[in-house]
Amino acid sequence: MLAAVAPERGPLPAGPSSALLPGIAAQFTNAAEAAEPFVARRHATMDTLDALADALSALDGDDPRGALDALDRAESSLEAVRDWEEPPTVLPFWLDTTSELVSAARAIAEASLAGDAKAVDRAAARYALAADDARRADTALAIAIAESGSSLAATPLQLLADALEAATARRQALAEIAGAP
């Protein structure tokens, strides 16, 4: 029919298949279900870092007992991250570094409660050494989260992008025809 109306335009580009969208929706549903453990681990990483920050704040405020409470929360969250069944390959570096930060902060708090200034200094040096790796560990965590998160929805997202591109191409072709003299 297009050839009769606008023979110079040629055939319209193929649009997305109407059968494609329910399949994409099903894939997104499956991805959402598969994402629940990932989201829980992602939250656990943030909870760990927040609790560690709370512990450091308590130590700065000369509240070693408050620091220990925060470090208990950090260790609990860290354990949830360690329970990741198939962790991303770079996650162990973050786990090791963060575990050392938590352990050293705990040693600072315990030494403070004991009134042992030398032990506080040793634990603080241990913390500083672990903190040197913290930036790389945070980068490793970001990579781990990006890899894990993107793998959950990459296929349906690509299919949806392809369908949108096909619909856009068809719409543009129709708009050109409608606007042609």
Secondary structure in CASP SS format (residue, H / E / C, confidence):
PFRMAT SS
TARGET T0000
AUTHOR 0000-0000-0000
METHOD secondary structure of the structure
MODEL  1
M C 1.00
L H 1.00
A H 1.00
A H 1.00
V H 1.00
A C 1.00
P H 1.00
E H 1.00
R H 1.00
G C 1.00
P C 1.00
L C 1.00
P C 1.00
A C 1.00
G C 1.00
P C 1.00
S C 1.00
S C 1.00
A C 1.00
L H 1.00
L H 1.00
P H 1.00
G H 1.00
I H 1.00
A H 1.00
A H 1.00
Q H 1.00
F H 1.00
T H 1.00
N H 1.00
A H 1.00
A H 1.00
E H 1.00
A H 1.00
A H 1.00
E H 1.00
P H 1.00
F H 1.00
V H 1.00
A H 1.00
R H 1.00
R H 1.00
H H 1.00
A H 1.00
T H 1.00
M H 1.00
D H 1.00
T H 1.00
L H 1.00
D H 1.00
A H 1.00
L H 1.00
A H 1.00
D H 1.00
A H 1.00
L H 1.00
S H 1.00
A H 1.00
L H 1.00
D H 1.00
G C 1.00
D C 1.00
D C 1.00
P H 1.00
R H 1.00
G H 1.00
A H 1.00
L H 1.00
D H 1.00
A H 1.00
L H 1.00
D H 1.00
R H 1.00
A H 1.00
E H 1.00
S H 1.00
S H 1.00
L H 1.00
E H 1.00
A H 1.00
V H 1.00
R H 1.00
D C 1.00
W C 1.00
E C 1.00
E C 1.00
P C 1.00
P C 1.00
T C 1.00
V C 1.00
L H 1.00
P H 1.00
F H 1.00
W H 1.00
L H 1.00
D H 1.00
T H 1.00
T H 1.00
S H 1.00
E H 1.00
L H 1.00
V H 1.00
S H 1.00
A H 1.00
A H 1.00
R H 1.00
A H 1.00
I H 1.00
A H 1.00
E H 1.00
A H 1.00
S H 1.00
L H 1.00
A H 1.00
G C 1.00
D C 1.00
A H 1.00
K H 1.00
A H 1.00
V H 1.00
D H 1.00
R H 1.00
A H 1.00
A H 1.00
A H 1.00
R H 1.00
Y H 1.00
A H 1.00
L H 1.00
A H 1.00
A H 1.00
D H 1.00
D C 1.00
A H 1.00
R H 1.00
R H 1.00
A H 1.00
D H 1.00
T H 1.00
A H 1.00
L H 1.00
A H 1.00
I H 1.00
A H 1.00
I H 1.00
A H 1.00
E H 1.00
S H 1.00
G H 1.00
S H 1.00
S H 1.00
L H 1.00
A H 1.00
A H 1.00
T H 1.00
P H 1.00
L H 1.00
Q H 1.00
L H 1.00
L H 1.00
A H 1.00
D H 1.00
A H 1.00
L H 1.00
E H 1.00
A H 1.00
A H 1.00
T H 1.00
A H 1.00
R H 1.00
R H 1.00
Q H 1.00
A H 1.00
L H 1.00
A H 1.00
E H 1.00
I H 1.00
A H 1.00
G H 1.00
A C 1.00
P C 1.00
END
